[in-house]
Amino acid sequence: MGKETISLMVKGGAATAGPPLGPALGGKGINVGQVVAQINEKTSAMKGMDVPVKVIVDLDAKAFEITVGLPPASALLLKEANAEKGSGAAGIKIVSALKIPHLIKVAKIKADALTGKTLKEKVKELLGTCKSMGIKVEGKDPRDVIKEINAGTYDKVLKEERTELTPEEKETLDIERSALKEELAKVEAAEKAAAEVAPADATATPGAAPAPGAPAGAAAPSKQPMAKEEKVKKRAQMR
């Protein structure tokens, strides 16, 4: 029967015997509980992140082997940003902020998976990902940071390949993230309020003006009865 390789994406340190793992391993003759335990042990350092995992099953020996890959760059950036998920509207919602050393760290981890040939190119590639996820870098729109990199603004830190923040950088970043968190909460609260009002407005006829004295939101009376009355009057005049 040979071997079969099953590729899956699991949450680091939180795999279960449920989907997608359980169904994929069902009927292979191996202990699913043992597979889950080993995956969680090997991915414990990547808790909460999406991690690619391969389970290589020896169908004859009823044995298995597990190999763990690296999480996507987006997951690593979210971890560095201390954010659960990216923005669903990057131009409106900013979920967190990063510094250049964070991007250097992720670029070094994902070096083989990124298309850029140099560290500078890899960092610029990650800046594009930050933009799509609603993450500021160095307090700016990532597109502006790309321009600054092209101008040589960050040559020193890139040459040093520094991956840790200075105490001053940590302090300013904490302040920035706190302000962004408050702003995001306001945006989401406004969206929630708008969503609650929308169903009530949907009952009114679009574009119709309310009748005089009618409460706000009331639909305008139909013009059809008035049109019929006009026709009757014209017929009477013709007779």
Buried (B, 14 or more C-beta within 10 A) or exposed (E): EEEEEBEBEBBBBBBBEEEEBBEBBEEBBBEBEEBBEBBBEBBEEBEBBBBBBEBBBBBEEEEBEBEBEBBBBBBBBBBBBEBEEBBEEBEEBBBBBBBBBBBBBBBEBBEEEBEBEEBBBBBBBBBEBBBEBBBBBBBEBBEBBBEBBEEEBBEEBBEEEBBEBEEEBEEBBEEBBEEBBEEBEEBEEEEEEEEEEEEEEEEBEEEEEBEEEEEEEBBEBEEEEEEEEEEEEEEEEEE
